């Protein structure tokens, strides 16, 4: 008797019809040989970080699909292969894109939803959770402050790296230039004032989450002053405590830092990640957010 062929999860590229235009998406169908576990909606990072993390996101999506998750990767409006110029991107349109994608998954009865966000996508996932009401939120090296993310993005400007006489020499000067001209180009990406203002206004310390678990994965090391974070998407685990009040932390409100641990702790998790190796060390971080407001 011939042995059955090993099946790999099916990957389907397609475009959503959305206003305005279309959104490019990849659907990773769950492994039919295991019990279904639910759906995961991926929220990608900002600007060039989207391109630099595509391979890792694809590998992780396939790993989740092998475990029985239905995974949807969507390029938000004006990002990646979706329609629109980058300077047309808006925070509120990205919220609508995520709602559309979550509804698409729900129509296929894929089970409880997990929002999986990387870098700025992690903050967007937290911000969208109140509307989408996921069972859990999975964060990879997230920004907790939108303003910190934008300041880091502005620091990539050639005007700061190789300033000409009279050119801006600080992010504050670049922000002043942005306010005057309405848009600014950084590393080939032009951002407009409305998007910068919306991202600046988003802070994890003020989001209202529904009752759900929050898993935090990050490389070891605490954030630097000003919210700048070190490292690439890595692995440290945090979990939101249901209904917990926001504590008054000495460094960053809403964060508690726990002792170092080993990645083997994550090996038993159904959200294991493809980038870890036995013996790697990590930091375990506990997150607390304010409870969702009751109507």
C-alpha positions as CSV (number, residue, x, y, z in Angstrom):
1,X,0.0,0.0,0.0
2,X,1.3,3.4,-0.9
3,X,1.8,5.8,2.0
4,X,-0.5,8.8,1.9
5,X,1.1,12.0,0.7
6,X,1.8,14.6,3.4
7,X,-0.4,17.5,2.8
8,X,0.7,21.1,3.4
9,X,-1.7,23.9,4.4
10,X,-3.3,25.6,1.4
11,X,-2.3,29.2,0.8
12,X,-4.7,31.3,-1.2
13,X,-3.7,34.8,-2.5
14,X,-6.7,37.1,-3.3
15,X,-7.9,40.7,-3.2
16,X,-10.7,42.1,-1.0
17,X,-13.1,44.6,-2.5
18,X,-12.9,47.5,0.0
19,X,-13.5,51.2,0.0
20,X,-11.4,52.6,-1.4
21,X,-10.0,50.1,-3.9
22,X,-8.8,46.6,-3.0
23,X,-6.7,44.9,-0.4
24,X,-4.2,42.1,-1.1
25,X,-4.5,39.2,1.2
26,X,-3.1,35.7,1.9
27,X,-5.3,33.1,3.5
28,X,-3.5,30.1,5.1
29,X,-6.1,27.3,5.4
30,X,-5.9,25.2,8.6
31,X,-4.4,21.8,8.5
32,X,-7.3,19.4,7.9
33,X,-5.6,16.6,9.7
34,X,-5.8,18.3,13.1
35,X,-8.6,19.7,15.2
36,X,-9.4,23.4,14.3
37,X,-8.2,25.9,16.8
38,X,-9.6,29.2,15.6
39,X,-8.6,32.1,13.4
40,X,-5.7,34.4,13.4
41,X,-5.7,37.9,11.8
42,X,-2.2,39.3,11.2
43,X,-1.7,43.0,11.5
44,X,1.6,44.0,9.8
45,X,4.1,46.6,10.9
46,X,4.7,50.1,9.5
47,X,6.5,51.2,6.3
48,X,9.7,49.3,5.4
49,X,9.3,47.0,8.5
50,X,6.4,45.4,6.5
51,X,8.8,44.4,3.7
52,X,11.6,43.3,6.0
53,X,9.3,41.0,8.1
54,X,7.3,39.4,5.2
55,X,9.3,36.1,5.2
56,X,9.1,35.6,9.0
57,X,5.4,36.5,9.0
58,X,4.8,34.0,6.2
59,X,6.7,31.2,8.0
60,X,4.9,31.8,11.2
61,X,1.5,31.9,9.4
62,X,2.3,28.5,7.9
63,X,3.3,27.2,11.3
64,X,0.0,28.4,12.8
65,X,-1.9,26.8,9.9
66,X,-0.1,23.5,10.6
67,X,-1.4,23.7,14.1
68,X,-5.0,24.0,12.9
69,X,-5.4,27.8,12.8
70,X,-7.0,29.7,9.9
71,X,-4.6,32.6,9.3
72,X,-5.3,35.7,7.2
73,X,-2.6,38.1,6.2
74,X,-3.9,41.4,4.8
75,X,-2.0,44.4,3.4
76,X,-3.8,47.4,4.8
77,X,-4.8,50.3,2.6
78,X,-1.8,52.0,0.9
79,X,0.6,49.4,2.2
80,X,2.3,46.5,0.5
81,X,0.5,45.2,-2.6
82,X,-2.8,46.8,-1.7
83,X,-4.1,49.9,-3.6
84,X,-3.3,53.5,-2.7
85,X,-0.2,55.6,-2.3
86,X,1.5,55.3,1.0
87,X,0.8,59.0,1.9
88,X,-3.0,58.2,1.6
89,X,-2.8,55.7,4.5
90,X,-5.1,56.5,7.4
91,X,-5.4,54.9,10.9
92,X,-9.2,54.8,10.6
93,X,-9.1,53.1,7.2
94,X,-6.8,50.5,8.7
95,X,-9.4,49.9,11.4
96,X,-12.0,49.3,8.7
97,X,-9.7,46.9,6.9
98,X,-9.3,44.8,10.0
99,X,-13.0,44.8,10.6
100,X,-13.6,43.6,7.0
101,X,-11.0,40.9,7.4
102,X,-12.3,39.7,10.7
103,X,-15.8,39.5,9.2
104,X,-14.5,37.5,6.3
105,X,-13.0,35.0,8.8
106,X,-16.1,34.9,10.8
107,X,-18.3,34.1,7.8
108,X,-16.2,31.0,7.3
109,X,-16.9,29.8,10.8
110,X,-13.2,29.6,11.6
111,X,-13.6,29.8,15.3
112,X,-12.5,32.3,18.0
113,X,-10.4,35.2,16.7
114,X,-6.8,36.0,17.6
115,X,-5.3,39.4,16.6
116,X,-1.6,39.0,15.9
117,X,0.3,42.3,15.6
118,X,3.9,43.1,14.8
119,X,5.6,46.3,15.9
120,X,3.1,49.2,15.1
121,X,0.7,46.5,14.1
122,X,0.7,45.3,17.7
123,X,-0.6,48.7,18.8
124,X,-3.1,48.8,16.0
125,X,-4.3,45.3,17.1
126,X,-4.8,46.5,20.7
127,X,-6.6,49.6,19.5
128,X,-8.9,47.5,17.3
129,X,-9.6,44.8,19.9
130,X,-12.5,46.7,21.6
131,X,-14.4,46.6,18.3
132,X,-13.3,43.2,17.1
133,X,-13.5,41.5,20.5
134,X,-10.9,38.7,19.9
135,X,-10.4,35.9,22.3
136,X,-6.7,36.9,22.6
137,X,-4.2,39.3,21.2
138,X,-0.7,38.2,20.2
139,X,2.0,40.9,20.2
140,X,5.4,40.6,18.6
141,X,7.8,43.3,19.7
142,X,5.0,45.9,19.9
143,X,5.2,49.6,20.2
144,X,3.2,50.7,23.3
145,X,3.3,54.4,22.2
146,X,2.4,55.6,18.7
147,X,4.4,58.7,19.2
148,X,7.5,56.6,20.0
149,X,7.0,54.7,16.8
150,X,6.7,57.9,14.7
151,X,9.7,59.4,16.3
152,X,11.7,56.3,15.5
153,X,10.4,56.4,11.9
154,X,11.4,60.1,11.6
155,X,14.9,59.3,12.9
156,X,15.5,57.3,9.7
157,X,15.3,60.6,7.7
158,X,18.3,61.4,5.6
159,X,18.0,65.0,6.9
160,X,19.0,63.7,10.4
161,X,21.5,61.1,9.3
162,X,23.4,63.5,7.0
163,X,22.2,67.0,7.8
164,X,22.9,69.8,5.3
165,X,23.4,73.3,6.6
166,X,20.1,74.6,7.8
167,X,18.4,71.2,7.6
168,X,16.4,69.9,10.6
169,X,18.5,68.3,13.3
170,X,15.9,66.7,15.5
171,X,12.6,64.9,15.3
172,X,10.9,68.0,16.7
173,X,12.3,70.0,13.7
174,X,11.0,67.4,11.3
175,X,7.6,67.5,12.9
176,X,7.6,71.3,12.5
177,X,8.5,70.8,8.8
178,X,5.7,68.2,8.6
179,X,3.2,70.7,10.1
180,X,4.1,73.3,7.5
181,X,4.2,71.2,4.4
182,X,1.4,68.7,5.4
183,X,3.6,65.6,4.5
184,X,7.2,64.5,4.8
185,X,9.3,61.8,3.0
186,X,11.4,59.4,5.1
187,X,13.3,56.6,3.5
188,X,11.1,56.6,0.4
189,X,7.9,56.7,2.4
190,X,5.8,59.9,2.5
191,X,3.5,60.3,5.5
192,X,0.8,62.9,5.8
193,X,-0.2,64.9,8.9
194,X,-3.5,63.0,9.5
195,X,-1.8,59.6,9.8
196,X,1.0,61.0,12.1
197,X,-1.5,62.7,14.4
198,X,-3.7,59.5,14.6
199,X,-0.7,57.3,15.4
200,X,0.7,59.8,17.9
201,X,-2.6,59.8,19.7
202,X,-2.6,56.0,20.2
203,X,-1.1,54.8,23.4
204,X,-1.5,51.3,24.9
205,X,-1.9,52.8,28.4
206,X,-5.2,54.2,27.3
207,X,-6.7,51.5,25.2
208,X,-9.9,49.8,26.5
209,X,-9.7,46.1,25.9
210,X,-12.5,43.6,26.1
211,X,-11.9,40.6,28.4
212,X,-9.2,38.7,26.5
213,X,-5.7,37.3,26.9
214,X,-2.7,39.3,25.7
215,X,0.5,37.4,24.8
216,X,3.6,39.5,24.4
217,X,6.7,38.2,22.6
218,X,9.8,40.3,22.5
219,X,13.6,39.9,22.7
220,X,15.1,40.4,26.2
221,X,15.9,43.9,27.3
222,X,13.7,46.7,28.7
223,X,12.5,49.6,26.6
224,X,14.9,52.6,26.5
225,X,13.8,55.9,27.8
226,X,11.1,57.5,25.6
227,X,9.6,54.2,24.7
228,X,12.2,53.3,22.1
229,X,12.4,49.5,22.0
230,X,15.3,47.3,21.1
231,X,15.4,44.2,19.0
232,X,13.5,42.6,16.3
233,X,10.4,40.4,16.7
234,X,11.4,37.9,19.3
235,X,9.9,36.0,22.2
236,X,8.7,36.9,25.7
237,X,5.3,35.9,27.0
238,X,2.8,38.2,28.8
239,X,-0.8,37.6,29.6
240,X,-3.5,40.2,30.4
241,X,-5.2,39.8,33.7
242,X,-8.9,40.0,33.2
243,X,-10.4,43.1,34.7
244,X,-7.1,44.3,36.3
245,X,-6.6,48.0,36.9
246,X,-3.7,49.8,35.3
247,X,-0.9,49.9,37.9
248,X,1.4,52.8,38.4
249,X,4.7,51.5,37.0
250,X,7.9,53.4,37.6
251,X,9.1,53.1,34.0
252,X,6.2,52.5,31.7
253,X,2.6,52.5,33.0
254,X,0.9,49.2,32.3
255,X,4.0,47.1,32.3
256,X,5.5,44.8,34.9
257,X,8.9,43.2,34.3
258,X,9.5,39.6,35.5
259,X,12.6,37.5,35.7
260,X,14.3,36.0,32.8
261,X,13.0,32.6,31.6
262,X,13.8,30.1,28.9
263,X,12.0,29.7,25.6
264,X,11.3,26.1,26.6
265,X,8.4,27.5,28.6
266,X,6.7,28.4,25.4
267,X,7.2,25.0,23.8
268,X,4.0,23.8,25.5
269,X,2.0,26.7,24.2
270,X,-0.3,26.3,21.2
271,X,1.1,29.7,20.0
272,X,4.7,28.5,19.7
273,X,6.8,30.5,17.3
274,X,9.1,29.4,14.6
275,X,12.0,31.7,15.5
276,X,12.9,30.2,18.9
277,X,15.7,27.7,19.5
278,X,16.3,25.5,22.5
279,X,18.4,27.2,25.1
280,X,17.6,30.8,24.0
281,X,16.8,33.1,26.9
282,X,14.0,35.6,27.1
283,X,12.3,38.0,29.4
284,X,8.8,37.3,30.6
285,X,6.7,40.4,30.8
286,X,3.3,40.8,32.4
287,X,0.8,43.3,30.9
288,X,-2.1,45.0,32.6
289,X,-4.6,47.1,30.9
290,X,-7.6,49.0,32.2
291,X,-10.8,47.0,32.0
292,X,-13.2,47.6,29.2
293,X,-15.8,50.2,30.0
294,X,-19.2,48.8,30.7
295,X,-22.1,50.3,28.8
